[in-house]
Amino acid sequence: TSEKKLRITSLNVLGLSDSDKQDVLISWLKSYDIDILMLQETKMIDHSEFVRRLKVQGSWKCFSRSGTGRGGGLITIVKASLNPTLVNTTKDLIWILVDNI
């Protein structure tokens, strides 16, 4: 029997506004076939451009909470095939359910 392993990764990115850093992260996400990626400390007030670039590169759903520009910021990236559903967000939390594992 072939078992599918769910690949979950969490990274403190120490800022994500640099497009070169975003490119490396997108490439890494695809190379390692990550199912769920949680990014902390994006330090971005607006994640929309990164999310747009990510969606062009593959079939992922993104959930985010803005940072202050100096700290904070969360993004959770989930393969769309896992059918993720947002349950709740707070300042420091993104809660998502997946039902297609």
DAQUIMO-V293248 format. One record per residue. PHI is phi in whole degrees, -180 to 180 (* if undefined). Layout:
phi=(PHI/PHI)
This chain:
phi=(*/-94/-96/-87/-96/-84/-101/-119/-134/-127/-134/-92/-88/50/103/-138/-80/-75/-65/-65/-65/-63/-61/-62/-64/-63/-62/-63/-58/-73/-63/-96/52/-73/-87/-135/-125/-111/-113/-114/57/-70/56/-111/-78/-127/-93/-60/-68/-63/-61/-61/-62/-67/-67/-66/-85/179/-100/-124/-111/-122/-129/-142/-129/-70/-95/-99/95/-114/-171/73/98/-130/-136/-117/-115/-129/-58/-60/-65/-84/52/-72/-129/-74/-97/-165/-135/-133/-58/-119/-148/-125/-110/-130/-107/-122/-132/-128/-98)
